[in-house]
Amino acid sequence: MNIGFGEFMVVLLIAYVIVGPKDLPKVARFLGRAAKRLKRLIRQLKEESGWNELASQAAQVRGDFEGAVRQADVSGELKKAKQTFDNIKREE
């Protein structure tokens, strides 16, 4: 999630109005710590569930599939056969 500078300023202004200038640093620290804990929790869940390994395996399967599709492409051979047929046809 990416937010721009203008959006960030609007969020700060709303937080300033709702929380007030006195408690704003406390709220900011709390939100920072909560975001850090959430990131750590997500990372641990990915590690424990094997999500990263599954994603790398999926990428490998995709690469293998794309390679097989490239090898199965016969359009070049068909073009050569058509040219050969056209050459034979012209010679007659």
C-alpha positions in Angstrom: 0.0 0.0 0.0 1.6 3.2 -1.1 0.3 6.6 -0.2 1.4 9.9 -1.6 2.5 13.0 0.3 -0.8 14.8 -0.1 -2.7 11.8 1.3 -0.3 11.5 4.2 -0.8 15.2 5.0 -4.6 14.7 5.0 -4.3 11.7 7.4 -2.0 13.7 9.7 -4.5 16.6 9.7 -7.4 14.4 10.5 -5.4 12.6 13.3 -4.4 16.1 14.7 -8.1 17.1 14.8 -9.4 13.9 16.3 -6.6 13.0 18.8 -5.3 16.5 19.5 -1.7 17.7 19.6 -1.0 16.5 23.1 -1.7 12.8 22.4 -0.6 12.6 18.8 2.9 11.4 19.5 1.6 8.6 21.7 -0.9 7.5 19.0 1.9 7.6 16.3 4.2 5.5 18.4 1.4 3.0 19.1 0.5 2.8 15.4 4.2 2.3 14.5 4.6 -0.5 17.0 1.4 -2.1 15.8 2.5 -2.0 12.2 5.9 -3.5 13.1 4.2 -6.4 15.0 1.8 -7.0 12.1 4.7 -7.2 9.6 6.5 -9.6 11.9 3.4 -11.7 12.3 2.8 -11.9 8.5 6.4 -12.9 7.9 6.2 -15.6 10.6 3.0 -16.9 9.0 4.6 -17.1 5.6 7.6 -19.0 7.0 5.5 -21.4 9.0 3.0 -22.1 6.2 5.6 -22.5 3.5 4.2 -19.7 1.4 7.5 -18.6 0.1 8.4 -22.1 -0.9 5.1 -22.6 -2.6 5.5 -19.3 -4.5 9.0 -20.3 -5.7 7.7 -23.7 -6.9 4.8 -22.0 -8.7 7.3 -19.7 -10.5 9.4 -22.7 -11.5 6.4 -24.5 -12.9 5.4 -21.4 -14.8 8.9 -21.2 -16.3 8.8 -24.9 -17.2 5.4 -24.5 -18.9 6.5 -21.4 -20.9 9.6 -23.4 -22.0 7.5 -26.3 -23.1 5.2 -24.0 -25.0 8.2 -22.4 -26.8 9.5 -25.9 -27.7 6.0 -27.0 -29.0 5.8 -24.0 -31.3 5.7 -25.3 -34.9 4.9 -22.0 -36.6 8.5 -21.7 -38.0 8.4 -25.2 -39.5 5.0 -24.5 -41.0 6.3 -21.3 -42.6 9.3 -23.2 -44.1 7.0 -25.9 -45.4 4.7 -23.3 -47.0 7.8 -21.6 -48.7 8.9 -25.0 -50.0 5.4 -25.7 -51.3 5.3 -22.2 -52.9 8.7 -22.7 -54.6 7.6 -26.1 -56.0 4.4 -24.6 -57.2 6.3 -21.8 -59.0 8.7 -24.2 -60.7 5.8 -26.1 -62.4 
